[in-house]
Amino acid sequence: MTEQDRLEWQLRAEYEQRLSDADTESARSAALPQLPPSAPPAAAPLIGLLDRLSGLGDAVEPPDGPVLDWVRRSVLTALAALGVTPVEDTGPADPTRHNVVATREDDSGGLLCDHIAETVRPGYRWDGGLLRTQEVIVYVPPGYPVHGEPGDETRDDTDGRPHDRH
């Protein structure tokens, strides 16, 4: 068995296991992103697949990159054919396009306050509108509480939204 075959088999086995863990159709559909009813029907499962693929990188033994990269590119191409584009903004956080899920201290002397430090989960656009907001970590000024940094269980987990400093 080639490495690519092994990885494809592993991905298929993990996907089938997740499906078998879902007892009902409603549980399966709850795992898919909730998109507006006007969105292309194929968008939700494709976006859900990208979300699951991004989680594989955190596995104890993450699969090899080339196969996952090919699958990601293929799914993004399918989404593009539907007119769906990913949103991975940088710069200032905008509550109309970004969901702040955590904050991080700005050690640049305040130059990056309220700017996106990292994308946790990309957003998606379709037909001039937003299908899903981008989930981000935002810089806050030194001395402000830092909330909900992914992987850091010692931090206070509040809403993580930037606070008005004025």
JOJOJO-V73093 format. One record per backbone hydrogen bond with DSSP energy under -1.0 kcal/mol. CO is the residue of the C=O (numbers start at 0). NH is the residue of the N-H. If there is no record, write none. Layout:
<<CO	NH> <CO	NH>>
This chain:
<<1	5> <2	6> <3	7> <4	8> <5	9> <6	10> <7	11> <8	12> <9	13> <10	14> <11	15> <12	16> <13	17> <14	18> <15	19> <16	20> <23	27> <24	28> <25	29> <35	38> <39	42> <41	45> <42	46> <43	47> <44	48> <45	49> <46	50> <47	51> <48	52> <49	53> <50	54> <54	57> <55	58> <63	67> <64	68> <65	69> <66	70> <67	71> <68	72> <69	73> <70	74> <71	75> <72	76> <73	77> <74	78> <75	79> <76	80> <78	83> <79	82> <84	124> <86	122> <90	115> <93	96> <93	97> <96	133> <98	135> <101	137> <103	139> <111	114> <113	92> <114	138> <117	136> <120	134> <122	86> <123	130> <123	131> <124	84> <125	128> <128	125> <131	123> <133	98> <134	119> <134	120> <135	100> <135	101> <136	116> <136	117> <137	103> <138	113> <139	105> <140	143> <146	102> <148	151> <155	147>>
